[in-house]
Amino acid sequence: MSDSSAPSQPQGELVIRTIAMPADTNSNGDMFGGWMVSQMDLGGAIYARNVSRSRITTVAIDAMTFIHPVYVGDIVSCHAALLKVGRTSIRIEVEAWAQRAKGGEHVHVTKGTFTYVAIDDAGRPQPVHRT
Ligand SMILES: CC(C)(COP(=O)(O)OP(=O)(O)OC[C@H]1O[C@@H](n2cnc3c(N)ncnc32)[C@H](O)[C@@H]1OP(=O)(O)O)[C@@H](O)C(=O)NCCC(=O)NCCS
């Protein structure tokens, strides 16, 4: 089902850009949802690391919405925007867009909220030193 509240262009900073490859397809021949989540998690982590300037780890992924399928050959981009900086956590909205291999149309395909925690060398939460 399409999302009428979806923005008409990407919101936030470009953090990942890649091509959807056949190895990551589901049984329908479209891109596997887990691959999309993985790209978005990587993109959100890049953004969170730049905010915290420390190691971070993913603590939660919420409100994932798969709006449209992604096809092999699409150029997939992830865009991240800061929602909230807590004491040790950083919440980020991540959108994924696909530029269709056929026709070049840009489509908002997926969105979700990713929460990361700044951690020390032992993996314990530490305060975010916001830049
Ligand atoms: C992330 C981790 C270090 C947090 O440790 P913890 O002892 O639970 O830490 P805390 O309870 O102090 O919570 C730390 C922060 O995370 C937030 N948090 C914890 N669970 C959360 C959840 N489910 N959703 C959103 N935020 C959450 C807390 O609110 C807190 O934020 P704040 O300091 O900004 O207020 C620990 O849970 C962990 O190592 N998890 C595994 C992470 C991992 O392997 N990720 C990769 C997945 S494959």
PDBQT file of the ligand as one rigid body, heavy atoms in Angstrom, charges set to zero:
ROOT
HETATM    1  C1  LIG A 201      22.857  -1.178  23.524  1.00  0.00    +0.000 C 
HETATM    2  C2  LIG A 201      23.315  -1.644  24.908  1.00  0.00    +0.000 C 
HETATM    3  C3  LIG A 201      24.812  -1.326  25.060  1.00  0.00    +0.000 C 
HETATM    4  C4  LIG A 201      22.523  -0.828  25.923  1.00  0.00    +0.000 C 
HETATM    5  O1  LIG A 201      22.878  -1.308  27.198  1.00  0.00    +0.000 OA
HETATM    6  P1  LIG A 201      21.860  -1.082  28.441  1.00  0.00    +0.000 P 
HETATM    7  O2  LIG A 201      22.544  -1.547  29.649  1.00  0.00    +0.000 OA
HETATM    8  O3  LIG A 201      20.538  -1.654  28.074  1.00  0.00    +0.000 OA
HETATM    9  O4  LIG A 201      21.785   0.499  28.472  1.00  0.00    +0.000 OA
HETATM   10  P2  LIG A 201      20.700   1.463  29.115  1.00  0.00    +0.000 P 
HETATM   11  O5  LIG A 201      19.535   0.761  29.711  1.00  0.00    +0.000 OA
HETATM   12  O6  LIG A 201      21.497   2.405  29.989  1.00  0.00    +0.000 OA
HETATM   13  O7  LIG A 201      20.183   2.275  27.845  1.00  0.00    +0.000 OA
HETATM   14  C5  LIG A 201      21.069   3.059  27.089  1.00  0.00    +0.000 C 
HETATM   15  C6  LIG A 201      20.251   3.996  26.214  1.00  0.00    +0.000 C 
HETATM   16  O8  LIG A 201      19.542   3.219  25.265  1.00  0.00    +0.000 OA
HETATM   17  C7  LIG A 201      18.150   3.530  25.319  1.00  0.00    +0.000 C 
HETATM   18  N1  LIG A 201      17.419   2.308  25.029  1.00  0.00    +0.000 N 
HETATM   19  C8  LIG A 201      17.567   1.109  25.628  1.00  0.00    +0.000 A 
HETATM   20  N2  LIG A 201      16.710   0.219  25.078  1.00  0.00    +0.000 NA
HETATM   21  C9  LIG A 201      16.030   0.876  24.115  1.00  0.00    +0.000 A 
HETATM   22  C10 LIG A 201      15.009   0.515  23.203  1.00  0.00    +0.000 A 
HETATM   23  N3  LIG A 201      14.514  -0.723  23.156  1.00  0.00    +0.000 N 
HETATM   24  N4  LIG A 201      14.545   1.458  22.365  1.00  0.00    +0.000 NA
HETATM   25  C11 LIG A 201      15.033   2.713  22.373  1.00  0.00    +0.000 A 
HETATM   26  N5  LIG A 201      16.017   3.142  23.224  1.00  0.00    +0.000 NA
HETATM   27  C12 LIG A 201      16.488   2.220  24.084  1.00  0.00    +0.000 A 
HETATM   28  C13 LIG A 201      17.918   4.019  26.737  1.00  0.00    +0.000 C 
HETATM   29  O9  LIG A 201      16.751   4.823  26.814  1.00  0.00    +0.000 OA
HETATM   30  C14 LIG A 201      19.191   4.804  26.981  1.00  0.00    +0.000 C 
HETATM   31  O10 LIG A 201      19.111   6.056  26.321  1.00  0.00    +0.000 OA
HETATM   32  P3  LIG A 201      19.552   7.472  27.042  1.00  0.00    +0.000 P 
HETATM   33  O11 LIG A 201      20.849   7.231  27.774  1.00  0.00    +0.000 OA
HETATM   34  O12 LIG A 201      19.761   8.433  25.908  1.00  0.00    +0.000 OA
HETATM   35  O13 LIG A 201      18.445   7.855  27.949  1.00  0.00    +0.000 OA
HETATM   36  C15 LIG A 201      23.066  -3.189  25.121  1.00  0.00    +0.000 C 
HETATM   37  O14 LIG A 201      21.682  -3.400  25.220  1.00  0.00    +0.000 OA
HETATM   38  C16 LIG A 201      23.627  -4.013  23.985  1.00  0.00    +0.000 C 
HETATM   39  O15 LIG A 201      24.840  -4.212  23.917  1.00  0.00    +0.000 OA
HETATM   40  N6  LIG A 201      22.756  -4.503  23.098  1.00  0.00    +0.000 N 
HETATM   41  C17 LIG A 201      23.202  -5.254  21.926  1.00  0.00    +0.000 C 
HETATM   42  C18 LIG A 201      23.522  -4.279  20.796  1.00  0.00    +0.000 C 
HETATM   43  C19 LIG A 201      23.858  -5.011  19.514  1.00  0.00    +0.000 C 
HETATM   44  O16 LIG A 201      24.508  -6.029  19.513  1.00  0.00    +0.000 OA
HETATM   45  N7  LIG A 201      23.420  -4.405  18.393  1.00  0.00    +0.000 N 
HETATM   46  C20 LIG A 201      23.616  -4.977  17.095  1.00  0.00    +0.000 C 
HETATM   47  C21 LIG A 201      22.422  -5.773  16.758  1.00  0.00    +0.000 C 
HETATM   48  S1  LIG A 201      22.836  -7.116  15.713  1.00  0.00    +0.000 SA
ENDROOT
TORSDOF 0
